[in-house]
Amino acid sequence: MVRSAHAVNVSYSELDQALKDLLATTSEASKEGFPLPSDKALNNAEHLLKEMYVISSRRYEVYPTPDGEIAIDAPGGYGSSVILLCGSDGGALCLVNMNGQHRRARYSSIETLPDGFLREALAELEQKAA
């Protein structure tokens, strides 16, 4: 029992770290000379980060991009990753790389996310890690 409780604490710590990174994206974008992410992008990124964490509990990297987006990066080791870009316009772009095989999905809003495309990509990362 103690071991599983510890594992839960470690997992929440990973989510907390990613949320802390999210809070720093505006100042990081400013330092880098990037356009500042909109409040909509920040709110969408927070919502999606939490949803993605439920699907795949891992350490997500969160950072601003030169285009004013917020990237939620789920690294999966060499040659595999899932990156969700939350745009300042409220849309999103999901980029998947699995062993050099690339696919993507674009969304005009995040209303349908996480969808089957994103869930499948995160499940593939889990299988690769197992």
PASEBA-1860 file (N, C-alpha, C; in nm, 3 decimals):
! residues 130
1> MVRSAHAV> 0.081/-0.120/0.000/0.000/0.000/0.000/0.086/0.127/0.000 ~ 0.186/0.130/0.083/0.271/0.248/0.090/0.338/0.272/-0.045 ~ 0.379/0.164/-0.110/0.446/0.178/-0.240/0.354/0.244/-0.342 ~ 0.226/0.202/-0.350/0.135/0.261/-0.447/0.106/0.407/-0.413 ~ 0.097/0.440/-0.285/0.076/0.579/-0.247/0.195/0.663/-0.290 ~ 0.316/0.609/-0.273/0.436/0.681/-0.316/0.435/0.701/-0.467 ~ 0.394/0.599/-0.541/0.389/0.610/-0.686/0.292/0.718/-0.729 ~ 0.180/0.729/-0.661/0.083/0.834/-0.692/0.144/0.971/-0.667
9> NVSYSELD> 0.215/0.987/-0.555/0.279/1.114/-0.525/0.382/1.151/-0.630 ~ 0.459/1.055/-0.675/0.558/1.080/-0.779/0.487/1.124/-0.906 ~ 0.377/1.056/-0.942/0.304/1.090/-1.062/0.248/1.231/-1.055 ~ 0.185/1.267/-0.943/0.133/1.402/-0.931/0.244/1.504/-0.935 ~ 0.358/1.469/-0.883/0.473/1.559/-0.888/0.510/1.589/-1.034 ~ 0.503/1.488/-1.121/0.534/1.509/-1.263/0.434/1.606/-1.325 ~ 0.306/1.590/-1.292/0.205/1.682/-1.343/0.229/1.821/-1.288 ~ 0.258/1.831/-1.160/0.285/1.961/-1.099/0.403/2.031/-1.168
17> QALKDLLA> 0.507/1.955/-1.199/0.623/2.012/-1.268/0.585/2.066/-1.405 ~ 0.503/1.991/-1.477/0.460/2.035/-1.610/0.372/2.160/-1.599 ~ 0.284/2.164/-1.499/0.200/2.282/-1.479/0.285/2.404/-1.440 ~ 0.389/2.380/-1.364/0.482/2.488/-1.329/0.551/2.540/-1.454 ~ 0.593/2.449/-1.542/0.653/2.490/-1.670/0.555/2.574/-1.751 ~ 0.428/2.533/-1.749/0.325/2.607/-1.822/0.314/2.750/-1.769 ~ 0.316/2.767/-1.639/0.308/2.901/-1.580/0.426/2.988/-1.622 ~ 0.539/2.927/-1.651/0.659/3.001/-1.689/0.666/3.033/-1.839
25> TTSEASKE> 0.571/2.983/-1.918/0.583/2.999/-2.063/0.577/3.145/-2.107 ~ 0.498/3.227/-2.042/0.488/3.368/-2.082/0.620/3.440/-2.059 ~ 0.679/3.421/-1.942/0.808/3.488/-1.916/0.918/3.430/-2.004 ~ 0.912/3.299/-2.029/1.011/3.238/-2.117/0.998/3.291/-2.260 ~ 0.875/3.305/-2.308/0.852/3.360/-2.442/0.907/3.502/-2.450 ~ 0.882/3.581/-2.346/0.931/3.719/-2.343/1.083/3.724/-2.349 ~ 1.149/3.639/-2.269/1.296/3.634/-2.268/1.352/3.596/-2.405 ~ 1.281/3.504/-2.473/1.329/3.455/-2.604/1.291/3.550/-2.719
33> GFPLPSDK> 1.209/3.650/-2.690/1.164/3.741/-2.794/1.053/3.682/-2.880 ~ 0.986/3.579/-2.829/0.873/3.517/-2.899/0.746/3.597/-2.871 ~ 0.646/3.587/-2.959/0.515/3.644/-2.927/0.461/3.575/-2.801 ~ 0.393/3.652/-2.717/0.339/3.595/-2.594/0.217/3.509/-2.626 ~ 0.208/3.392/-2.566/0.089/3.308/-2.586/-0.034/3.380/-2.530 ~ -0.146/3.363/-2.596/-0.271/3.424/-2.550/-0.322/3.352/-2.426 ~ -0.415/3.419/-2.357/-0.480/3.356/-2.242/-0.553/3.230/-2.286 ~ -0.611/3.233/-2.406/-0.682/3.117/-2.458/-0.585/2.999/-2.475
41> ALNNAEHL> -0.466/3.026/-2.529/-0.366/2.920/-2.545/-0.323/2.865/-2.409 ~ -0.304/2.953/-2.312/-0.264/2.910/-2.178/-0.372/2.824/-2.114 ~ -0.497/2.868/-2.123/-0.607/2.792/-2.064/-0.625/2.658/-2.135 ~ -0.618/2.658/-2.267/-0.630/2.533/-2.343/-0.517/2.438/-2.308 ~ -0.396/2.490/-2.298/-0.281/2.405/-2.266/-0.296/2.343/-2.128 ~ -0.344/2.420/-2.032/-0.364/2.365/-1.897/-0.468/2.253/-1.900 ~ -0.579/2.279/-1.966/-0.685/2.178/-1.975/-0.633/2.051/-2.044 ~ -0.566/2.067/-2.156/-0.519/1.951/-2.232/-0.407/1.877/-2.161
49> LKEMYVIS> -0.321/1.949/-2.094/-0.214/1.885/-2.018/-0.273/1.791/-1.912 ~ -0.374/1.837/-1.842/-0.438/1.754/-1.740/-0.508/1.634/-1.804 ~ -0.574/1.655/-1.917/-0.642/1.546/-1.986/-0.541/1.443/-2.039 ~ -0.431/1.490/-2.095/-0.328/1.401/-2.146/-0.266/1.321/-2.033 ~ -0.250/1.384/-1.918/-0.191/1.316/-1.804/-0.278/1.200/-1.756 ~ -0.410/1.218/-1.765/-0.501/1.109/-1.728/-0.481/0.990/-1.822 ~ -0.460/1.018/-1.949/-0.442/0.913/-2.049/-0.305/0.848/-2.035 ~ -0.203/0.928/-2.016/-0.065/0.880/-2.008/0.010/0.959/-1.902
57> SRRYEVYP> 0.026/0.899/-1.785/0.094/0.965/-1.673/0.244/0.962/-1.700 ~ 0.297/1.076/-1.736/0.439/1.088/-1.769/0.481/1.232/-1.747 ~ 0.608/1.258/-1.760/0.658/1.395/-1.749/0.649/1.461/-1.887 ~ 0.562/1.557/-1.899/0.547/1.634/-2.022/0.635/1.758/-2.014 ~ 0.697/1.790/-2.124/0.773/1.914/-2.135/0.678/2.019/-2.191 ~ 0.674/2.137/-2.132/0.585/2.243/-2.176/0.669/2.368/-2.199 ~ 0.655/2.428/-2.319/0.738/2.543/-2.352/0.671/2.627/-2.462 ~ 0.711/2.756/-2.472/0.657/2.841/-2.577/0.729/2.815/-2.709
65> TPDGEIAI> 0.662/2.848/-2.819/0.725/2.834/-2.951/0.744/2.972/-3.012 ~ 0.826/2.982/-3.116/0.846/3.111/-3.184/0.720/3.165/-3.251 ~ 0.616/3.083/-3.264/0.492/3.126/-3.328/0.384/3.166/-3.228 ~ 0.418/3.179/-3.100/0.322/3.218/-2.999/0.236/3.103/-2.949 ~ 0.275/2.982/-2.981/0.202/2.864/-2.935/0.265/2.812/-2.806 ~ 0.192/2.723/-2.742/0.246/2.650/-2.628/0.256/2.504/-2.669 ~ 0.374/2.448/-2.656/0.398/2.308/-2.691/0.386/2.222/-2.566 ~ 0.311/2.113/-2.580/0.306/2.008/-2.477/0.372/1.888/-2.543
73> DAPGGYGS> 0.490/1.856/-2.497/0.575/1.756/-2.561/0.581/1.630/-2.475 ~ 0.539/1.518/-2.534/0.546/1.388/-2.467/0.658/1.308/-2.534 ~ 0.780/1.321/-2.484/0.889/1.246/-2.545/0.875/1.097/-2.519 ~ 0.912/1.017/-2.616/0.900/0.873/-2.601/1.029/0.800/-2.631 ~ 1.141/0.864/-2.612/1.268/0.802/-2.645/1.307/0.834/-2.788 ~ 1.418/0.781/-2.830/1.473/0.813/-2.961/1.372/0.784/-3.073 ~ 1.343/0.886/-3.153/1.259/0.869/-3.271/1.110/0.862/-3.246 ~ 1.065/0.889/-3.124/0.921/0.884/-3.096/0.880/0.999/-3.005
81> SVILLCGS> 0.772/1.066/-3.044/0.719/1.174/-2.962/0.578/1.210/-3.007 ~ 0.508/1.274/-2.916/0.379/1.334/-2.946/0.389/1.478/-2.896 ~ 0.364/1.572/-2.986/0.368/1.713/-2.949/0.233/1.774/-2.983 ~ 0.174/1.839/-2.886/0.049/1.910/-2.906/0.079/2.059/-2.896 ~ 0.052/2.132/-3.003/0.074/2.276/-3.007/-0.059/2.347/-2.988 ~ -0.068/2.427/-2.882/-0.189/2.503/-2.854/-0.170/2.645/-2.907 ~ -0.249/2.680/-3.007/-0.235/2.810/-3.072/-0.306/2.921/-2.998 ~ -0.258/3.042/-3.019/-0.320/3.159/-2.956/-0.460/3.186/-3.010
89> DGGALCLV> -0.493/3.127/-3.126/-0.626/3.143/-3.185/-0.728/3.044/-3.127 ~ -0.683/2.955/-3.038/-0.772/2.856/-2.978/-0.765/2.720/-3.045 ~ -0.694/2.711/-3.156/-0.679/2.584/-3.225/-0.561/2.505/-3.171 ~ -0.543/2.386/-3.228/-0.433/2.300/-3.185/-0.384/2.217/-3.302 ~ -0.260/2.176/-3.293/-0.198/2.088/-3.391/-0.129/1.976/-3.315 ~ -0.160/1.852/-3.351/-0.099/1.736/-3.287/-0.002/1.673/-3.387 ~ 0.125/1.665/-3.349/0.230/1.608/-3.433/0.279/1.479/-3.368 ~ 0.275/1.371/-3.445/0.315/1.240/-3.393/0.430/1.187/-3.475
97> NMNGQHRR> 0.533/1.140/-3.408/0.646/1.075/-3.472/0.667/0.941/-3.401 ~ 0.646/0.833/-3.473/0.671/0.701/-3.418/0.771/0.630/-3.507 ~ 0.895/0.623/-3.458/1.002/0.555/-3.531/1.016/0.609/-3.673 ~ 1.010/0.740/-3.687/1.028/0.802/-3.818/0.903/0.810/-3.902 ~ 0.794/0.754/-3.855/0.665/0.763/-3.924/0.589/0.883/-3.866 ~ 0.561/0.981/-3.951/0.498/1.105/-3.905/0.352/1.112/-3.946 ~ 0.271/1.167/-3.855/0.132/1.197/-3.887/0.090/1.317/-3.804 ~ -0.016/1.383/-3.848/-0.060/1.504/-3.778/-0.209/1.521/-3.789
105> ARYSSIET> -0.264/1.597/-3.696/-0.405/1.634/-3.699/-0.415/1.779/-3.654 ~ -0.496/1.856/-3.727/-0.516/1.998/-3.695/-0.659/2.017/-3.645 ~ -0.675/2.102/-3.545/-0.804/2.127/-3.483/-0.829/2.277/-3.477 ~ -0.948/2.321/-3.518/-0.981/2.463/-3.513/-1.015/2.507/-3.370 ~ -1.051/2.410/-3.286/-1.073/2.436/-3.143/-1.037/2.307/-3.069 ~ -1.031/2.315/-2.938/-0.994/2.195/-2.861/-1.117/2.121/-2.808 ~ -1.234/2.161/-2.852/-1.358/2.103/-2.799/-1.361/1.951/-2.806 ~ -1.306/1.892/-2.910/-1.311/1.746/-2.926/-1.190/1.675/-2.867
113> LPDGFLRE> -1.097/1.750/-2.810/-0.975/1.689/-2.757/-0.990/1.655/-2.609 ~ -0.931/1.548/-2.565/-0.852/1.453/-2.644/-0.944/1.359/-2.724 ~ -0.907/1.339/-2.849/-0.986/1.252/-2.937/-0.912/1.121/-2.960 ~ -0.964/1.038/-3.048/-0.903/0.909/-3.076/-0.762/0.920/-3.128 ~ -0.736/1.022/-3.211/-0.601/1.041/-3.268/-0.498/1.062/-3.157 ~ -0.528/1.154/-3.067/-0.436/1.185/-2.957/-0.425/1.068/-2.860 ~ -0.538/1.006/-2.827/-0.536/0.891/-2.735/-0.451/0.777/-2.792 ~ -0.469/0.749/-2.920/-0.393/0.641/-2.985/-0.243/0.671/-2.984
121> ALAELEQK> -0.208/0.795/-3.013/-0.067/0.833/-3.015/-0.003/0.818/-2.876 ~ -0.073/0.862/-2.772/-0.020/0.848/-2.637/-0.011/0.701/-2.596 ~ -0.108/0.621/-2.638/-0.104/0.476/-2.609/0.016/0.412/-2.678 ~ 0.046/0.455/-2.800/0.164/0.402/-2.869/0.292/0.435/-2.793 ~ 0.301/0.555/-2.739/0.420/0.592/-2.660/0.431/0.501/-2.537 ~ 0.317/0.474/-2.474/0.315/0.386/-2.356/0.366/0.247/-2.393 ~ 0.319/0.193/-2.505/0.360/0.059/-2.549/0.509/0.056/-2.580 ~ 0.558/0.163/-2.640/0.700/0.169/-2.675/0.786/0.170/-2.548
129> AA> 0.735/0.238/-2.444/0.809/0.248/-2.319/0.806/0.118/-2.238 ~ 0.704/0.036/-2.262/0.688/-0.088/-2.184/0.789/-0.195/-2.222
END
